[in-house]
């Protein structure tokens, strides 16, 4: 129980003698039957308002109001129709203490009238003041003795009186407020004052709040919850699911009157649920209520302000002044918010209208000021543009059908890259979708080109890009949006030309023309020096996009180290959300580079890191094409994060490790993503993995068909072409045409080490050992090559030595190949080597090196610790056991999980929820989620079912 009023720390108050000076007005001890004006007391003002049959008691609010019995002052503050009065009346009706109820009216601003009604309300509840208090006889004032005598009598009471002043916002007389504050201070435990009001009363609330002597119920608490709204509708004979009620609550913000009026109207509708979902607020009783209660009582200036800002989602005084062409918005908005006039304060001088009120005002605006709405949007767009609020400026430019302005603002701000990065790209594309041919500026054509290219519509995208470039060549008018801006901040035509260079680089990348990408990148580098540095800093995605296009083009051209340099720069680009998808894409390309250089383990790690980056980008990723595997490809919900290229790399690694089922699953996951089928690198990667998987399963002819990327390019890629030849050669060999197999390989050079060693193995299988060795000797690696190259080369030379009768050298080379392959778990070169290798693998040294990862068995003691692998289950291999290409045992080398991660995984397999796992392990839900993410990353999966299935394959469960 709160401490009593006398014992609580009271704020400093003036003594009785410090009351404002007032004329001494005589009072008489008689019990009056009329107010000081001689008019009879209106008994309805003392009666508790009746609760309608559809009234819903909300116990949470009643319980909160019960705290009023322990504090001197209670404030129930909310907008018109918030349910304040009925709440207070329902609560007061259940009290045992005497409750004096008074509905305040405008006439009570005269002190004598107000106090006469207060004293009469006390008599009506059975707690009359004595004759010593007296009664006012003059409407204009009361003697200073009346407040003091009343406070003294209340303070002497054994049981407190609850005085409820409803509609207290009608009271604006400072003299009355000071007298009421005095009585409250000195009545002690004898008075509990409850003010029901739309506005803040002129009382020192901060003092009561600091002393813990104030009970407050405000608009946020008065708002109905979805569950309460559903219950209210039930009372009106409407059954609505909670989800539908939640949508209605979102639209009305839980406003009591809005819910009740909507429910009454819905009862008359043939489809109440549909009505509540789609009703037109401006044609409903809600509109009548709000216009009568909120708008009509305002000054002409306030009404004009409300009507004009109704076109805005949020506004500040400066923006509102731009729409009214006045300078009075600041005090008007502050007053409207203070009076709970459905103007909500967002903080930092920004406001918004209640959604329903905004709908009604917009409709009212079209009636009272027809034709002004587009101009208001235009003014708002320019103010927001000048103030640095680009997204909102674009939205209002579009609403005004001022497409040249909107497109110009986007281009001038160097923000055209946002159409590709996933950061509001869908919103931008949708915003500009209504733009018609009437927009003829270069910026409008650039936006059209970007929108088309983001959907891989190359024909239309290139046509719009050419139009933009032609118009820019003839246009010397300064900023692309046609607006005036300070010269120091104006990028001028350079911003549009830089956007052109970005789109040219994208077109060249998609058409497989690396020289044109290089040219566009050089042009962009020169133009970057001509635009303000702060714009480049605000849009790091533009530079990251250019470098990503450049890196992809260099990768396509086979310039691996040059590609790695720029892609590594993008992977390390700061910029948060605006570059996260580009970082993911660059890491996916870097993973592919490692794979093409023979580094399986590195490729896997980078691909998994790209997927982790994609997880963080999930909410930003567009539902259609965006950055990722081409200029980018988003994912639809349910398909998991990532652009596709990282999954292709993981699938390729799985093929080389002979995890064919896993490779197939990853390939199918990548196929489900709306990935960049027109991006040459991704298309070639998909063709490479598909063909290699089919070859591993002995489907040579299908592999040849799958090896064709089916993407037309201006320049052929050396590595893509080489891999296509390797598949064709393997198919010829499988079908008994060794000469044809060797002939196909003539186009494979030593510039692609991985391709060269595979070609050497095929030449050897075709009976051409000299050509095989020449290929190995001719390898010219641009950078360090990985274990896949060393393993392939060692096996080719081992076979050459074995066929030449040099068994010692062959065994040594096979042993070296096993050592190098074991670290990467590289199985395919051994499985596809042929019968010649089996006797060599059957020797004791080779068996020991192969056990536990290539052949069944458990590695020797200490082997796991050197490789960081857990012990595996399975019996030892038998001497001379033939090595079968498929099926192999389940993958024998599993990632190492921590003890806690294993605990979480076990419970995951039992179908326990995250919350149940947390409870079972005495962990927080966030900690369990962290362990789950780590498990998913180590198992290279994205969902629970995949994790359990993968763990069982790895014998972790």
Buried (B, 14 or more C-beta within 10 A) or exposed (E): EBEEBEEBEBBEBEEBEEBEEBEEBEBEEEEBEEBBEEEEBEEEBBEBBEBEEBBBEBEEBEEBBEBBBBBBBBBBBBBBBBBBBBBBBBBBEEBEEBBBBBBBBEBBBBBBBBBBBBBBBBBBBEBBBEEEBBBBBBBBBBBBBBBBBBBBBBBEBEEBBBBBBBBBBBBEBEBBBBBBBBBBBBBBBBBBBBBBBBBBBBBBBEBBBEBEBBBBBEBEBBBBBBEBBBBBBBBBEBEBEEEBBBBBBEBBBBBBBBBBBBBBBBEEEEEBBEBBBEBEBBEBBBBEBBBEBBBEEBEEBBBBBBBBBBBBEBBBBEBBBBBBEBEBBBEBBBBBBEBBBBBBBEEEEBBBBBBBBBBBBBBBBBEEBEEBBBEBBBBBBBBBBBBEBBBBBBBBBBBBBBBBBBBBBBBBBBBBBBBBBBBBBBBBBEBBEEBEEEBEBBBBBBBBBBBBBBEBBBEBBBBBBEBBBEBBEEBEEBBBBBBEBEEEEBBBBBBBBBBBBBBBBBBBBBBBBBEBBBBBBEBBEEBBEEBBEEBBEBBBBBBBBBBBBBBBBBBBBBBBEBBBBBBBBBBEBEBEBBBBBBBBBBBBBBBBBBBBBBBBBBBBBBBBBBBBBBBBBBEBBBEBBBBBBBBBBBBEEEBBBBBBBBBBBBBBBBBBBBBBEBBBBBBEBBBBBBBBBBBBBBBBBBBBBBBBBBBBBEBBEBBBBBBBBEBEBEBBBBBBBBBBBBBBBBBBBBEEBBEBBBBBBEBBBBBBBBBBBBBBBBBBBBEBBEBBBEBBEEBEBBEEBBBBBBBBBBBBBBBBBBEEEBBEBBBBBBBBBBBBBBBBBBBBBBBBBEEBBBBBBBBEBBBBBBBBBBBBBBBEEEBBEEBEBBEBEBEEBEEEBEBEBEEBBBBBBBBEBEEBBBBBBBBBBEEBEBEEBBEBBEBEEEBBBBBBEBBBBBBBBBEBEBBBBBBEBBBBB
